[in-house]
């Protein structure tokens, strides 16, 4: 593959926006639901609003190079604010909308933001107390059903008071584009710095290879609901949409999610395993799997049923469907394959600005994360099995963390912290985190991820975490889904025991799970047991439950409910 071509004709996300604004000014760029009504903004309208906000930022004293934060759930104002930040020559520092007060105080201090856009939030409360003195706040218009934010300058009033500026900044490739704070699965979030060259190289590589399929469909339709400050959504939706001249539609709330998705019928969709699992459970709640499989196997009826299910899920038009953040269980992939939907497993990290491998080939083994992205390299450290990455769009460094930067990039390769291996066909496999493995009381090492995947095939289990550092055998902490929690405990006891026996049959003696513990508390972002991308925080799980592990292991029953 011609590497020289990768570095030719590089365009920043703002270059892409300006291109579509010029040649398709009346094309719909953003769609925002308000109840069952959709409001839309064209490329030209978005450009005018962003330019007005640039004028407002200048009047408020913001200068080129200043860091500007965004604290909001996904919405059209998020994208407009980001465009204004780019046009003004500033650096975007987006935060998870669910960031707790104490964490927000830490991130605002460490990121050196001079201004903060505050938007669509489920909770606000007294978070204004932790905003540093001198930080200019701008609040988005209120979204019904969300928290009222009562500080800062009003977005609409600022727009009305300023004309669109004509002398916007057009950033160079080596200017700092953004600081993305990691989700903090292990330890404190780190501020990953990326230049404008990074997204430009990602899109250029895609144009040369069409590896993912961004350019398969003219003017792609995107549905944005995963946090936009997460690298997967930032690249996979915002940057990709700007590159393809597409349309981004947003979800209004959890309650309206499926209706918003049905109204959108995106051509590209990215979601995490928990979302795909919920879709799977929703379909089977309406029709038993055996009957569904029978109907799908029939020549004419199968096509009708398949189309009806896909339309009901909002996936009638999808051409490219990605899954990531954690490995999607095999049975979920098989289910969607029956519907004619290939879930592309994507593996990467914020430090690589997105994916380093993708299972784009329908023949990708179900337990693999696919082949390495063109122009990138992966090798396995022979000493510990760690996955090492080399990519043109690698991290510039951690903001104000030179020692941590040296640790993640000691030799020009990104040290991922993930364990894995690669087969002779070039398929990459993950086997867990380097630090996830634990030793039982018998001195045997347990790698939790493969066992967790087998446990998660049970339709009643929504989240699972294998633990047991103090036990002779590992135990499984689980959250049941809503329907299972309503079911009779006796039935659940029988079915979970049967499932555990099946899982243990495929395990070595030292890996066999002694006990399933159904925890009282549902793990979530709010109690900080899940990351904003719905991955389990193992350290916090251990901190919460470790004192009970041995006692639970010694219970006579193999399935128990945590007692208050």
N, C-alpha and C positions, 0 to 999 in steps of 0.2 A: 504494500500500500504506500502511495506517495506521501511521505510525511511533509514534504515541502508545501504541498497543496493545503495542508491544514492551516498554515500560517498566512495564507493569502485571503484577501477580501473579508477580514474580520470586522464584524459589526457589533456594537454594544446593544443591549436591550433598548436603550433610548434611540439609537440609530434605527432600529427596527420599527419602533413606534412611529417615528417621524416619517419613515417610508410609507407606512400604511395610512397615516394621517394625510399624506400628500396624494396618494393614488386612489385610496378608497375612503374619502372623508365621511361619507354617509353610511358606511357599513357599521352595523351594531357591534360595539366593542364590549360593553358591560351591561349585564341584566341583573337587576336586584328585585327580589320579591317583597311585596308588602301585602300580607294576606294572600289572596289568590290573584292579585294583580301584579304584573311585572312592569317595572319602569326601566327604560333603556337609555343608554348614552352611546352616541356614535364616536368614532375616532376623533372627528373634528371637535365635538362637544367636550370630550375628555381632554383634548389638547388645550382648549380655551380655559377650562377650569384649572388645569395644572399650571398654566402660565399666570393666571390670576393669583394662585397661591404662591407662586415664586415671588411675585410682586409683594405679597403680604409678608413673606418670610424676610425679604430684604428690608422692608419697612420696620420689621420687628428687630432688626439688628443682626440677623443671621448672615454669616459670611461663608464663602467657598471653603470647603474642607471641614466645616462644623458637623458634628455628629447629631443626627436627629432621630429620635426613637419613635416607634409606632407600637402602641399598646391597644390592640383591638382584635376581635374575632374577624373572620373574613367578611368583607363587604366591599362594595364598589369604592367607598371612600378610602379604603386601604390602598387600592391600586392607584387612585388619583393622588394620594399623599406621596406614594413612592415615586410616581412620575415627577411630581413637583420637587422632591428631594434630588432626583437625578438632574432635572433641568436647572436647579439652583446650584449645582456643583457641590452638594452636601454628601454625607455618608449616612446611609440608612442603618439603623440599629433596631430591628424589630424584636419584640418580646412576645412570649406566649401570653395570650389574653387571660389565662388562668393563673398567672404567676402570683403566689401569695405575697402578702405585704412585706414580710421580712426579706424574702428573696428579691422582691422588686427594689427595695432599698439598696441591697447589695449590688444588683445589676446596674441601677442608675448611677451609682457611685463609680463603679468600675469601668463603665462604658463612656464616661465623660460626655454625656449628651447635653447639648445646649438648648434643645427644644424637644417637646414630646407631643405627638398626636395621640389623643385619648379618644377611643371610639366605642364600638359596640362591645359591651361587657356584660356578663351575667351578674357580676358583683363588683362594687366599687367601694362602698363603706367609707373607711377612714384612710384609704391608701394615699390620699393627698398629703397626709402628714409626712410621708417619706420622700416626697419629691424635693430634691435639693434646692436651696435658695438660688435664684438666678436662672432656673430652667423655665423657659417659656412654654406654656401649655396651650394647645389648640384642641378644642373638643369637636368631634364630629356631631352632626345633627342627631338627635335622639332616635334610636330604633325602638319602636313599641315592643314591650315585653322584656326589655333589657334595663340595666341599672341607669339611673339618672346621674350624670356627671355634671357637677355644678361649678367647676373651676375652669379657668383659662379663657382664651379668646374663642368666640363662636365662629365656627367654620363659615357659615353662610354670610355672616356680617363682614368677615374679612374678604370674602369673594366680592361682595357688593362694593366694598370700599377701594378695590384696586383693579386697574385695567390689566389685561393680559400683557406681559412683558414680551418684547420682540427679541431681545438679546439673551436668549437662554444659553446656558453653558452646555457645551457638547464634550463630555468627558473623554479623556484619552484612555487608551487600553491599560496603561499602567497606573491609573489613578485608583485609589481605594473605593470600591463599590459598596461593600456592605460588611458589617460585623454580625455574624450569626452565632448566637449563644446556643451551645449544644443542650440537649434535653436533660442532661445530668443523670443518666442511668447509673453512672458510677461517679461519686464525688460532686464537687461544685461545677456548675456549667462553665465552659471555657468560651471565650470570644474568638471565633474563627474568622480571620480576615481574608477576604477575596477581592482581587482586582477586577476591573471591568473586562480584562482579558479572559478571565475564567469563563463566564457565560458565553462570551464570543467564541471561544474555542469549542465549547460543548456543542453549540448550534452549528458551527462550521463543520465539525466532525459528523454531525447528523446529516447535514446537507450532502456531504460527500458519500455517505454510506447508507442513509435511510435505515439505520440499525434498529431504532425503536419504532419509527413510523410517524414522526411528527409531520412529515410532508407527504404522507400517503393521500390525505384528503385536503383539498383546498379549503382554507378558512375553517379550521377545526372548531368544534363546539366543545368547550370545557365546562366542568362542574366543579366548583371550588368549595371544599368544606374542611379538608385537613388544614391545620394551622399554616398560614402563609409564611410564617417566619421559619418553618421547618424547610430544610434544603430540598426535600423531595417535592413539596408543593411549590416552592419558589421557582425551581427549575422546571418541574414537570407541568406546571400550569401557567404561572405568570410569564416566565421567560419564553416557554414554548409557544404560548399564545401570541406574544409580541412577534416572535419569529415567523409564525404561520399566518398572521393577520386574522386570527380567530376571534371567537366570542367567549367571554367568561361569564357564566351564570353562578349565582351564589345560593346557598341554602339559608332560609330565614331562621329556623330553629330545629331542634331535635324533633319536635312534634310534626313539623311540616316537611321534614327532610325528604321523605319518599315522594310526596306530591311535587316538591320542587324538582326532584330528579326526574320524575315522570314528565313534567312540563318541559324539561330541558332536552332529554334524550341525547346526551352527549355522544360525540364520536370518539373522544378520548376520555378515559377515566382512570384515576389512581386512587386506591384505597388500601387500608391496612387489614390484616387478617381478621380482626374482630368484626369489621364491617362485613366482609365476605361471609363470615360465620353467621352473622345476624340475617343476611339475605337468605342463606341456605335454610336456617331455622324457620324463617318466615314462610318460605315456599312449602316446606314439609308440614308446617302447622295447618296448611290448607288441604294438603293431599299426601297420603302415606307414600313413602318412597317406592314401595313395590308397585303400586298402581301407576305412579308417575313414570317409572322405568318402562312399564308395559306400554303406556300411551306413547312415550317418546320413541319406542322401537317400531311403531306402526308407520308405514310409508307416508300416507297423506295426513292422517291425524297427528302424527308426531310433529310434522312441520307446523301445523296450526297451534298445537299446545306449546311448542318451543317459542314461537313468535309471541303468543299471548303472555307467557311468563316473562320473556325478555322485555316486552313493552311495559308490563306491570312493575318490573324492577327498574325501569328507566334506562334499559340497555338495548333498546331496539336497534339503535344506529351505531353502537360502538364498533370501532375497528381496531383500536388498540387499548388494551386493558392491563394495567400494571398493579402489582401488589408488592408491598415491602414493609420495612421497619422491623419485621420479624418473619420467620419462615411460615408460609401458609400451609396448613395441614394437607396431606395428600388427598384425603377424601373430599375436601372442599374443592380442590382443583379438578378432581374427577367429575364432581357434580356439575360444575360450570362448563366443563368440556362437553357434557351431554347437551347443554344448551347452545353449543356452538361458540363458546367464549373461552379463549385461551388466556389464562391468567399469567402474565409475564412476571416471573419472580425477579425483583430488582434488589441488588445488594450494593450498598455503598455506605458513605458516611459524610458528615458535614465537611470534614477535612479534605475530601475528594470532590466536594461540591456536587454531590449526587451519587449516581450509581457508577460502580466500577465493573459490574457484570450484570447481564440480563438474560433471562431465559426466553428469548424471542422465538426460538425454534419450537414449534409444537411438539417435536420429538425430545425436547429437553427432559432428562430424567426428573421425576417428580420431587426428588429430594435434593435437587441441585439448584443453584442460583444462576445457572446459565454460563454463557461464555463471556470472556473479558471484552469490554467495550473497545472498539477500534481505537488505535493510537495509544492505548494504555497497556500496562503490564501488571501481572500478578505473579508472585513467587511465594513459596512456602518456606519459612525458616526451618531448616532441618533440625535445629536444636530443640524447638518447642512446638512446632506445627503452626506458628503464627502466620496469618495472611499479611503479606507485605505488598504495598501498592505503589506503582509509579505512574503518574498521570500528568499530562500537560496542564491540567486545571487543578493542581494541588494547592493546598493551603498556603497563603502568604506567611502565616504565622498566627500564634495566639496573641490577642491584643494585650500588651504590657505583661506578657508571660514568656520571656525569652528562654527560661530554663525548661518550661513545659514544651515549648516549640522544639527545642533541641531533643527532647525525649521522643516526640512523635516523628521527627524527621532527622534522625541521627546520621543518616547516610544517603539522603536523597530519596529514600523510600518511606512512604507513610506506614508506620507500624500500627496496624488496626486494633490490636488487642483481641482479635477474633482468631479462633482455631479453625483449620480447615485442611482440605486436600484437593488435588486436581487429578482427574483421570486422563487417560491417554488420548481422549477425544477433545480435551480442552474444556471440559465441564468442571466448574468449581463447586465444591461442597463445603458447607459450614458444619462444624461439630460443636460450636459453643464459644463462649468467651474464655480467654486464657485464665481469667480469675473466677469463672463460674464453677469450675470443678471443685469438689470438696471431698474431704476424707471422712469416712464413717469411723465409728468407735473401734471397728475391727481393723482399721488401717488401710481400707480399700478406697481407691479414688472412684468417685462417681461423676460422670459427665451428664448433667441433667437434661440437656436439650433433646436428645433422641428419645428419652423416656417420656418427657413432657409432650412431645409430638404424638406419641402413641396414646397417652392418656387423653389428649385433647380430641381424639376421634370420637369420644363419647358425646352424643348430641346434648347431654344435660350439662356438660362442663363448659363454662364460659372462660374462665381463667385458671391456670394451674402453675404452681411453682414447686419444684422438687427440692426438698431440704433434708437436713438430718446430720449435721456435723457431730452431734453428741450421741447419735443413735447407732446401734449395730447395723441397722438397715435404713435406707432412705424412706421418707414419708412424703406424701403429696398433699399440699394445701391447695384447696380449690374454692372457687366461686361457682355456684350453680347459676344457670340462666333463670329468667323470671318464671317460666312455665314449670321448671323443675322445683323451684322453691314453693310453688303452690300445690304440687303433687303430694300424695300421701307418702309419708316417710317410709313406711314399710315397703312400698313399691320401689322407691328410690334406693333403699338399702339392698334389695335383691339385684336391681339392675347395675348398680355401681359395683357390687361385689363380683358379679359376672364379668363386668368390664375389667376390673382389676385382675382377675384370674387370667383373662385373655392377654392382658399386657404383660403380666409376669411370666407367662409361658415363653415369651420371646426374649427374656432377660437372663443374663448370667446370674448365678446364685447371689452374688454380693450386690447386684443391681435391683433385686426384686423389692418392690415397694411393700412395706409392711402394713401401712395404714393410709387411708384417704381421710383427711380432715376437712370438713366443710366449715369454713370460717364464718363467724357471725357477721363480720364487717365486710361489706362489698368494697373491693379495692377500686380506687378511683384517683383522679388527679387531685381532688380536694383533700384526701387524706395522705396524699403524696406516696401512695404505694404503687401507682402507675405513673409513667411519664405522660406528657401531653400527647405522645403518639401511641399511647396505650400499651407500652412495654412494661413488664414487671420490674420494679426496683428491688433487686435481690437483697441488697444490704439493708434496706428499710424493712423488708419482710422479715429478715433475720432479727433485726433489732426489735420488731414488734412481737414476734412469736417464739424466739429461740428458747426462752425459759420453759416452754411447754413441750418441746420436741420429745424428750425422753419419756415423759409421762404419757403422751399420746401414743408413742410407739408401744408402750407396755399395756395399753388397753386391750382387753380380750377381743373386742370387735375390730374388724379390719376397715370398717367405715363408721366414722363417728362425727357427730355434730359438736362444734365448739360450744361449750357451756359459758354463760355469762359469769 
